[in-house]
Amino acid sequence: MNQESTNQQSIHSCIEAINAAERIIITAHPKPDGDALGSSLSLKYALEKIGKQVAVAGLEPVPNRYKSFIKAGDISSINKALAINPELIIALDAGSVERIPKELSELKGSVKIINIDHHISNKGFGDINLLDFEACSTGEIIYHLLIAGNYKLDQDIASLIWIAILTDTGRFAYSNTTSRAMKVAAELLNYNIDTEDIAKKIYQQLTRAELNIRKTAIHNLQFVHNDRIAFVSLSTAEFDEAGCTTAETEDIIEIPRCIEGVDVAILFYEDKEKPGRINVSMRSSGACDVSELCSTLGGGGHTKAAGCRIKASMQDAQETALQAVISRLT
């Protein structure tokens, strides 16, 4: 069976499970990016249109740039979500089961879990797995799911899917900007979405705190391996001093990434909620597969964009990650 047939069968299984359930929890990875947020809320709105009781949980904290797209009550706490007594859990844009709340993953066996994702590192942790590694974003997969299920789209739903696609393709600039992705984007424009307003809110507005943490990131920028690797390290104290939270790290990786001659860019930052753990985000020009690399460190992602978490001091985490990158650069 080819990939397209497998995806169609998985979409059909998802639609059957969704239509059979009345109470549904949608979740994604914490500190959601535009894809996780857009996918989750667009699916929530679409399912509420057909009378489903839907709670979205596990997406905190939400980066400042996306807050204006969220309506009051859109995102619930885990406890409030569990209070609906779910019949189905849908996990979106989570490369592994560790990326969704433990309170939800532990329900597997008693509650059916649908796993929808486009990360190549996803091994299929759901009872139903809709994995499309050729999709530019999970939002693209959600669009095809909604169309196949005859679920109604409107301006709000289309705008959220647009946000998912826009952000995960780097404003239609990354190598995952396929003709299929562009076709979906073109179809979304039929819903009269305000693309200019979306772009302005996501990419053209910075708070003073966000500007401060970027200034610190530039100050902390370092190079190794004949300047082929550039990396930034940020401590909890530096986030506090900037008046910024770690939710606002999404674009900081672009600081080392955009430098001429850099093959791999890395962002290291301390996890305030779990001291002793360093979050690592990597971007590659294609010189090495950072998804494979991060998978050896307990993470995953895409060939050119991936991440992991390392339980170590900042210095030790840097040494571990940098040596792993250097060993893979030719």
C-alpha positions in Angstrom: 0.0 0.0 0.0 1.5 3.4 -1.0 1.7 6.4 1.3 -1.3 8.2 -0.3 -3.5 5.1 0.2 -2.2 4.7 3.8 -3.1 8.4 4.5 -6.5 8.0 3.1 -7.2 5.0 5.2 -5.9 6.8 8.3 -8.1 9.8 7.5 -11.1 7.6 7.2 -10.3 5.9 10.5 -9.9 9.4 12.2 -13.3 10.6 10.8 -15.0 7.4 12.1 -13.5 7.9 15.6 -14.3 11.6 15.7 -17.9 11.1 14.5 -18.4 8.3 17.1 -17.2 10.4 20.1 -19.2 13.2 21.8 -16.5 14.5 24.2 -13.0 15.1 22.8 -9.8 16.5 24.2 -7.3 18.1 21.7 -3.7 18.5 22.8 -0.4 19.4 21.3 3.2 20.1 22.4 3.7 22.7 25.2 4.8 26.2 24.3 2.9 25.9 21.0 4.2 27.3 17.8 1.8 28.5 15.1 1.3 25.0 13.7 0.4 23.4 17.1 -1.9 26.3 18.0 -3.5 26.7 14.6 -4.1 23.0 14.1 -5.6 22.6 17.6 -8.0 25.5 17.5 -9.1 25.0 13.9 -10.0 21.4 14.6 -11.8 22.5 17.9 -13.9 25.1 16.1 -14.8 22.6 13.3 -15.8 19.9 15.7 -17.9 22.3 17.8 -19.8 23.2 14.6 -21.1 19.6 14.5 -22.1 19.6 18.2 -19.0 18.0 19.8 -17.9 19.0 23.3 -14.2 19.8 22.8 -11.5 20.9 25.2 -8.0 22.0 24.1 -5.4 21.5 26.8 -1.6 21.1 27.2 -0.6 24.1 25.0 0.7 26.4 27.7 2.4 28.8 27.8 1.2 30.5 24.6 3.8 32.8 23.0 2.7 36.4 23.0 2.6 36.7 19.2 -0.3 34.2 19.1 -2.5 35.4 22.0 -4.6 37.7 19.8 -5.8 34.7 17.8 -7.2 33.0 20.9 -10.7 33.5 22.2 -11.6 33.4 25.9 -12.0 29.8 27.0 -10.3 28.3 23.9 -7.5 26.6 26.0 -8.3 24.8 29.2 -6.2 23.4 32.0 -5.6 19.7 32.1 -8.0 19.2 35.0 -10.8 21.2 33.4 -10.3 19.2 30.2 -10.4 15.9 32.0 -13.6 17.0 33.7 -15.5 16.5 30.4 -14.8 12.7 30.7 -13.3 12.4 27.2 -14.1 9.6 24.9 -11.4 10.5 22.5 -8.0 12.3 22.7 -6.5 13.9 19.6 -2.7 14.7 19.8 -1.5 17.1 17.2 2.0 18.1 16.1 3.7 16.1 18.8 6.6 14.1 17.6 6.5 11.6 20.5 4.1 10.7 23.3 6.4 12.5 25.7 5.4 15.7 24.0 1.8 15.6 25.3 0.7 15.9 28.9 1.3 12.7 30.9 -2.2 12.9 32.4 -3.5 12.4 28.8 -1.0 9.8 27.5 -1.7 7.6 30.6 -5.3 7.3 29.5 -4.3 5.2 26.6 -6.1 1.9 26.8 -9.2 3.4 28.4 -9.5 6.3 25.9 -8.7 6.1 22.2 -5.9 8.4 21.1 -5.5 9.8 17.6 -2.0 10.9 16.7 -1.8 13.4 13.8 1.6 14.7 12.9 4.1 15.5 10.1 7.4 15.1 12.0 9.5 12.3 10.5 10.6 11.2 14.0 7.1 10.3 15.0 6.9 6.5 15.4 3.1 6.3 15.8 2.1 6.3 19.5 -1.7 6.5 18.9 -4.4 3.9 18.5 -4.9 5.7 15.2 -2.0 7.3 13.5 -2.4 9.9 10.7 1.2 10.6 9.9 2.0 12.5 6.7 5.8 13.3 6.5 5.3 15.1 3.2 2.9 17.6 4.7 4.4 21.1 5.3 2.6 21.2 8.6 0.1 19.5 10.8 -2.3 22.3 9.8 -2.1 21.0 6.2 -3.2 17.5 7.4 -6.0 19.0 9.4 -7.3 20.8 6.3 -7.4 17.6 4.3 -9.1 15.8 7.3 -11.8 18.5 7.5 -12.5 18.4 3.8 -12.6 14.6 3.7 -15.0 14.6 6.7 -17.3 17.2 5.1 -16.7 19.4 8.2 -17.5 23.0 7.5 -14.8 25.7 7.4 -15.3 29.4 8.0 -13.1 32.4 8.2 -11.8 31.7 11.7 -11.0 28.1 10.9 -9.3 29.0 7.7 -7.3 31.7 9.4 -6.0 29.3 12.0 -4.9 26.7 9.3 -3.3 29.6 7.4 -1.3 30.5 10.6 -0.2 26.8 10.9 1.0 26.7 7.3 2.5 30.2 7.2 4.6 29.7 10.3 5.8 26.1 9.6 6.9 27.1 6.1 8.7 30.2 7.3 6.3 32.4 5.4 6.4 30.1 2.4 10.2 30.2 2.2 11.4 26.8 3.6 12.0 23.7 1.5 8.7 22.2 2.8 6.8 24.8 0.7 5.4 22.3 -1.7 2.9 22.7 -4.5 0.4 20.8 -2.3 0.9 23.2 0.5 0.5 26.2 -1.8 -2.7 24.6 -3.2 -4.1 24.4 0.3 -3.1 28.0 1.0 -4.8 29.2 -2.1 -8.0 27.4 -1.2 -7.9 29.0 2.3 -7.8 32.4 0.7 -11.4 31.8 -0.5 -12.5 32.3 3.1 -11.5 36.0 3.0 -8.8 35.7 5.7 -6.8 38.8 6.6 -3.3 37.7 5.6 -1.8 41.1 6.2 -3.2 41.3 9.8 -2.0 37.8 10.6 1.5 38.5 9.3 1.7 41.8 11.2 0.7 40.3 14.5 3.1 37.3 14.2 6.1 38.8 12.5 6.0 42.6 12.8 5.3 43.3 16.4 7.7 42.9 19.3 7.3 43.8 22.9 10.1 45.5 24.7 10.7 42.2 26.6 11.0 40.3 23.4 13.5 42.8 22.0 15.5 42.7 25.2 15.9 38.9 25.0 17.0 39.1 21.4 19.6 41.7 22.3 20.9 39.3 25.0 20.9 36.4 22.4 23.0 38.4 20.0 25.4 39.3 22.8 25.7 35.6 23.8 26.3 34.4 20.2 29.2 32.0 19.8 30.9 30.1 16.9 32.8 26.8 16.7 34.1 24.4 14.1 35.5 27.0 11.7 32.4 29.1 12.2 30.2 26.4 10.7 28.2 26.1 13.9 26.7 29.1 15.6 24.9 28.9 18.9 23.1 31.0 21.5 22.7 30.2 25.2 20.2 31.8 27.5 19.8 31.3 31.2 16.6 31.6 33.3 18.2 34.7 34.9 18.6 36.4 31.5 14.9 35.7 30.7 13.9 37.3 34.0 16.2 40.3 33.5 14.7 40.8 30.0 11.2 40.6 31.4 10.5 37.7 29.1 9.4 34.1 29.4 10.8 31.1 27.6 7.6 31.0 25.5 9.1 33.7 23.4 12.0 31.7 22.0 10.4 30.7 18.7 12.4 33.1 16.4 15.6 33.4 18.5 17.1 30.5 16.6 16.9 32.7 13.4 19.7 34.9 14.9 22.4 32.2 14.4 20.6 30.6 11.5 20.7 33.6 9.2 24.5 34.1 9.4 26.4 33.4 6.2 28.5 30.3 6.3 26.7 28.7 9.2 25.6 25.1 8.6 24.0 24.4 11.9 22.4 26.9 14.3 21.6 25.9 17.9 19.7 27.6 20.7 20.3 26.4 24.3 18.0 27.7 27.1 17.3 26.7 30.6 14.0 25.2 31.5 12.6 27.3 34.4 9.9 24.8 35.2 12.4 21.9 35.4 15.7 23.1 36.7 18.7 21.0 35.6 17.2 20.5 32.1 18.4 22.3 29.0 16.1 22.8 26.0 17.9 22.5 22.6 16.7 23.7 19.3 18.6 23.0 16.1 18.4 24.2 12.5 20.5 22.8 9.6 21.3 24.1 6.2 21.2 20.4 5.1 24.8 19.7 6.0 23.5 17.2 8.6 20.2 15.6 9.6 19.3 17.2 12.9 16.2 15.0 13.3 18.4 11.9 13.4 20.9 13.7 15.7 18.2 14.9 18.2 16.6 11.5 18.2 19.8 10.1 19.7 19.4 12.7 22.5 15.7 11.8 23.2 14.2 14.4 20.8 13.3 14.6 17.2 11.7 16.7 14.5 12.6 17.3 10.8 15.7 16.8 8.8 16.5 20.6 8.9 14.7 21.6 12.1 14.6 19.5 15.3 15.0 19.7 19.1 15.6 17.8 22.3 16.0 18.3 26.0 19.2 17.4 27.9 19.3 16.8 31.6 22.6 18.5 32.4 24.3 21.8 33.2 24.4 24.3 30.4 28.1 23.7 29.8 27.6 19.9 29.7 24.6 20.2 27.4 26.5 22.4 25.0 29.4 19.9 25.0 27.1 17.0 24.3 25.2 18.7 21.5 28.1 20.4 19.9 30.2 17.2 19.7 27.2 15.4 18.2 26.9 18.0 15.5 30.6 18.2 14.8 30.8 14.4 14.4 28.2 14.6 11.6 29.6 17.5 9.7 31.8 16.5 6.8 
